Amino acid sequence: MTKLFAQFAKDESGATAIEYGLIAALIALAIIVGARSLGNALNDQFDKIASEVDNAS
């Protein structure tokens, strides 16, 4: 029984999977934040262009 617990304590495959999961979550979060920021900037630009076109007519 002690041998089983010792092997379980030495096994790091689960920890590696958790680390990869955390890295993937952080990358996904960075992509979401970047896309939202880019979307807001593009929306502001298109609003400016629409305003200029409306004022020109």
N, CA, C and O atoms as a GROMACS GRO file, in nm:
protein
  228
    1MET      N    1   0.082  -0.120   0.000
    1MET     CA    2   0.000   0.000   0.000
    1MET      C    3   0.087   0.126   0.000
    1MET      O    4   0.056   0.224  -0.068
    2THR      N    5   0.195   0.123   0.076
    2THR     CA    6   0.284   0.240   0.080
    2THR      C    7   0.351   0.259  -0.056
    2THR      O    8   0.378   0.372  -0.098
    3LYS      N    9   0.378   0.149  -0.123
    3LYS     CA   10   0.439   0.158  -0.256
    3LYS      C   11   0.344   0.227  -0.353
    3LYS      O   12   0.387   0.305  -0.438
    4LEU      N   13   0.216   0.198  -0.342
    4LEU     CA   14   0.116   0.260  -0.428
    4LEU      C   15   0.110   0.411  -0.405
    4LEU      O   16   0.103   0.489  -0.501
    5PHE      N   17   0.112   0.452  -0.279
    5PHE     CA   18   0.110   0.595  -0.248
    5PHE      C   19   0.237   0.665  -0.295
    5PHE      O   20   0.232   0.779  -0.340
    6ALA      N   21   0.351   0.597  -0.285
    6ALA     CA   22   0.477   0.654  -0.330
    6ALA      C   23   0.475   0.674  -0.482
    6ALA      O   24   0.520   0.778  -0.532
    7GLN      N   25   0.423   0.576  -0.554
    7GLN     CA   26   0.413   0.590  -0.700
    7GLN      C   27   0.316   0.702  -0.737
    7GLN      O   28   0.341   0.777  -0.831
    8PHE      N   29   0.208   0.713  -0.664
    8PHE     CA   30   0.109   0.818  -0.690
    8PHE      C   31   0.171   0.956  -0.666
    8PHE      O   32   0.144   1.049  -0.742
    9ALA      N   33   0.252   0.969  -0.561
    9ALA     CA   34   0.315   1.097  -0.529
    9ALA      C   35   0.418   1.136  -0.634
    9ALA      O   36   0.438   1.255  -0.660
   10LYS      N   37   0.484   1.038  -0.694
   10LYS     CA   38   0.588   1.066  -0.794
   10LYS      C   39   0.530   1.092  -0.932
   10LYS      O   40   0.598   1.150  -1.017
   11ASP      N   41   0.407   1.052  -0.957
   11ASP     CA   42   0.345   1.067  -1.088
   11ASP      C   43   0.312   1.214  -1.113
   11ASP      O   44   0.235   1.274  -1.038
   12GLU      N   45   0.371   1.271  -1.218
   12GLU     CA   46   0.350   1.413  -1.248
   12GLU      C   47   0.270   1.434  -1.376
   12GLU      O   48   0.259   1.548  -1.422
   13SER      N   49   0.215   1.330  -1.434
   13SER     CA   50   0.143   1.347  -1.560
   13SER      C   51   0.017   1.430  -1.544
   13SER      O   52  -0.016   1.508  -1.633
   14GLY      N   53  -0.052   1.417  -1.433
   14GLY     CA   54  -0.171   1.499  -1.409
   14GLY      C   55  -0.137   1.646  -1.392
   14GLY      O   56  -0.209   1.733  -1.440
   15ALA      N   57  -0.025   1.672  -1.324
   15ALA     CA   58   0.018   1.811  -1.303
   15ALA      C   59   0.053   1.875  -1.437
   15ALA      O   60   0.023   1.993  -1.459
   16THR      N   61   0.116   1.800  -1.525
   16THR     CA   62   0.151   1.854  -1.656
   16THR      C   63   0.025   1.887  -1.736
   16THR      O   64   0.020   1.991  -1.802
   17ALA      N   65  -0.075   1.803  -1.730
   17ALA     CA   66  -0.199   1.830  -1.801
   17ALA      C   67  -0.267   1.955  -1.747
   17ALA      O   68  -0.321   2.035  -1.823
   18ILE      N   69  -0.264   1.972  -1.616
   18ILE     CA   70  -0.323   2.092  -1.555
   18ILE      C   71  -0.247   2.216  -1.599
   18ILE      O   72  -0.308   2.319  -1.629
   19GLU      N   73  -0.115   2.207  -1.603
   19GLU     CA   74  -0.034   2.322  -1.647
   19GLU      C   75  -0.067   2.360  -1.791
   19GLU      O   76  -0.081   2.478  -1.823
   20TYR      N   77  -0.078   2.260  -1.878
   20TYR     CA   78  -0.114   2.289  -2.018
   20TYR      C   79  -0.254   2.350  -2.027
   20TYR      O   80  -0.278   2.437  -2.110
   21GLY      N   81  -0.344   2.303  -1.944
   21GLY     CA   82  -0.479   2.359  -1.943
   21GLY      C   83  -0.479   2.505  -1.899
   21GLY      O   84  -0.551   2.587  -1.957
   22LEU      N   85  -0.399   2.537  -1.798
   22LEU     CA   86  -0.390   2.676  -1.752
   22LEU      C   87  -0.327   2.766  -1.859
   22LEU      O   88  -0.372   2.879  -1.880
   23ILE      N   89  -0.224   2.716  -1.925
   23ILE     CA   90  -0.161   2.794  -2.032
   23ILE      C   91  -0.260   2.819  -2.145
   23ILE      O   92  -0.268   2.930  -2.197
   24ALA      N   93  -0.336   2.717  -2.182
   24ALA     CA   94  -0.436   2.733  -2.288
   24ALA      C   95  -0.543   2.834  -2.248
   24ALA      O   96  -0.588   2.913  -2.331
   25ALA      N   97  -0.584   2.830  -2.122
   25ALA     CA   98  -0.685   2.926  -2.074
   25ALA      C   99  -0.632   3.068  -2.077
   25ALA      O  100  -0.705   3.160  -2.114
   26LEU      N  101  -0.507   3.088  -2.039
   26LEU     CA  102  -0.448   3.222  -2.043
   26LEU      C  103  -0.434   3.274  -2.186
   26LEU      O  104  -0.458   3.391  -2.212
   27ILE      N  105  -0.395   3.186  -2.277
   27ILE     CA  106  -0.385   3.227  -2.418
   27ILE      C  107  -0.523   3.263  -2.472
   27ILE      O  108  -0.537   3.362  -2.544
   28ALA      N  109  -0.624   3.184  -2.438
   28ALA     CA  110  -0.760   3.214  -2.484
   28ALA      C  111  -0.808   3.347  -2.428
   28ALA      O  112  -0.872   3.425  -2.499
   29LEU      N  113  -0.777   3.373  -2.302
   29LEU     CA  114  -0.816   3.500  -2.241
   29LEU      C  115  -0.748   3.618  -2.310
   29LEU      O  116  -0.811   3.721  -2.335
   30ALA      N  117  -0.620   3.603  -2.342
   30ALA     CA  118  -0.548   3.710  -2.412
   30ALA      C  119  -0.608   3.735  -2.550
   30ALA      O  120  -0.618   3.850  -2.593
   31ILE      N  121  -0.645   3.629  -2.620
   31ILE     CA  122  -0.706   3.644  -2.752
   31ILE      C  123  -0.841   3.715  -2.742
   31ILE      O  124  -0.872   3.802  -2.824
   32ILE      N  125  -0.920   3.678  -2.642
   32ILE     CA  126  -1.051   3.741  -2.625
   32ILE      C  127  -1.037   3.890  -2.594
   32ILE      O  128  -1.107   3.972  -2.653
   33VAL      N  129  -0.946   3.923  -2.504
   33VAL     CA  130  -0.926   4.065  -2.468
   33VAL      C  131  -0.875   4.143  -2.589
   33VAL      O  132  -0.922   4.254  -2.615
   34GLY      N  133  -0.781   4.086  -2.663
   34GLY     CA  134  -0.728   4.154  -2.782
   34GLY      C  135  -0.833   4.172  -2.889
   34GLY      O  136  -0.840   4.278  -2.952
   35ALA      N  137  -0.914   4.070  -2.911
   35ALA     CA  138  -1.018   4.081  -3.014
   35ALA      C  139  -1.124   4.184  -2.975
   35ALA      O  140  -1.172   4.259  -3.060
   36ARG      N  141  -1.157   4.187  -2.848
   36ARG     CA  142  -1.256   4.286  -2.803
   36ARG      C  143  -1.202   4.428  -2.820
   36ARG      O  144  -1.274   4.518  -2.863
   37SER      N  145  -1.075   4.447  -2.785
   37SER     CA  146  -1.014   4.579  -2.799
   37SER      C  147  -1.007   4.621  -2.946
   37SER      O  148  -1.037   4.736  -2.980
   38LEU      N  149  -0.968   4.528  -3.031
   38LEU     CA  150  -0.962   4.557  -3.174
   38LEU      C  151  -1.101   4.586  -3.229
   38LEU      O  152  -1.117   4.677  -3.310
   39GLY      N  153  -1.200   4.512  -3.185
   39GLY     CA  154  -1.337   4.534  -3.230
   39GLY      C  155  -1.388   4.672  -3.191
   39GLY      O  156  -1.454   4.739  -3.270
   40ASN      N  157  -1.358   4.712  -3.067
   40ASN     CA  158  -1.401   4.846  -3.022
   40ASN      C  159  -1.332   4.956  -3.102
   40ASN      O  160  -1.395   5.055  -3.138
   41ALA      N  161  -1.203   4.938  -3.131
   41ALA     CA  162  -1.130   5.038  -3.208
   41ALA      C  163  -1.186   5.048  -3.350
   41ALA      O  164  -1.203   5.157  -3.404
   42LEU      N  165  -1.216   4.932  -3.411
   42LEU     CA  166  -1.274   4.934  -3.546
   42LEU      C  167  -1.413   4.997  -3.546
   42LEU      O  168  -1.448   5.071  -3.638
   43ASN      N  169  -1.491   4.969  -3.444
   43ASN     CA  170  -1.625   5.027  -3.434
   43ASN      C  171  -1.616   5.179  -3.424
   43ASN      O  172  -1.694   5.250  -3.488
   44ASP      N  173  -1.522   5.229  -3.346
   44ASP     CA  174  -1.504   5.373  -3.335
   44ASP      C  175  -1.466   5.435  -3.470
   44ASP      O  176  -1.516   5.541  -3.507
   45GLN      N  177  -1.376   5.368  -3.542
   45GLN     CA  178  -1.335   5.418  -3.673
   45GLN      C  179  -1.453   5.423  -3.770
   45GLN      O  180  -1.471   5.522  -3.841
   46PHE      N  181  -1.532   5.317  -3.774
   46PHE     CA  182  -1.647   5.315  -3.865
   46PHE      C  183  -1.752   5.418  -3.824
   46PHE      O  184  -1.818   5.475  -3.910
   47ASP      N  185  -1.767   5.442  -3.696
   47ASP     CA  186  -1.859   5.548  -3.652
   47ASP      C  187  -1.812   5.685  -3.698
   47ASP      O  188  -1.892   5.768  -3.739
   48LYS      N  189  -1.680   5.709  -3.693
   48LYS     CA  190  -1.624   5.836  -3.740
   48LYS      C  191  -1.649   5.851  -3.890
   48LYS      O  192  -1.690   5.957  -3.937
   49ILE      N  193  -1.623   5.743  -3.964
   49ILE     CA  194  -1.642   5.749  -4.110
   49ILE      C  195  -1.788   5.772  -4.144
   49ILE      O  196  -1.818   5.852  -4.233
   50ALA      N  197  -1.879   5.705  -4.074
   50ALA     CA  198  -2.022   5.723  -4.099
   50ALA      C  199  -2.064   5.866  -4.067
   50ALA      O  200  -2.146   5.925  -4.138
   51SER      N  201  -2.010   5.922  -3.962
   51SER     CA  202  -2.042   6.060  -3.926
   51SER      C  203  -1.993   6.158  -4.033
   51SER      O  204  -2.065   6.251  -4.070
   52GLU      N  205  -1.872   6.135  -4.083
   52GLU     CA  206  -1.819   6.223  -4.188
   52GLU      C  207  -1.900   6.212  -4.317
   52GLU      O  208  -1.923   6.313  -4.385
   53VAL      N  209  -1.944   6.091  -4.351
   53VAL     CA  210  -2.023   6.073  -4.472
   53VAL      C  211  -2.159   6.142  -4.455
   53VAL      O  212  -2.210   6.204  -4.549
   54ASP      N  213  -2.218   6.130  -4.337
   54ASP     CA  214  -2.348   6.196  -4.313
   54ASP      C  215  -2.336   6.348  -4.320
   54ASP      O  216  -2.424   6.415  -4.373
   55ASN      N  217  -2.228   6.401  -4.267
   55ASN     CA  218  -2.208   6.546  -4.267
   55ASN      C  219  -2.173   6.598  -4.406
   55ASN      O  220  -2.198   6.715  -4.436
   56ALA      N  221  -2.116   6.516  -4.491
   56ALA     CA  222  -2.077   6.559  -4.625
   56ALA      C  223  -2.198   6.574  -4.717
   56ALA      O  224  -2.192   6.652  -4.813
   57SER      N  225  -2.305   6.503  -4.690
   57SER     CA  226  -2.418   6.510  -4.781
   57SER      C  227  -2.508   6.624  -4.751
   57SER      O  228  -2.609   6.643  -4.818
   0.00000   0.00000   0.00000
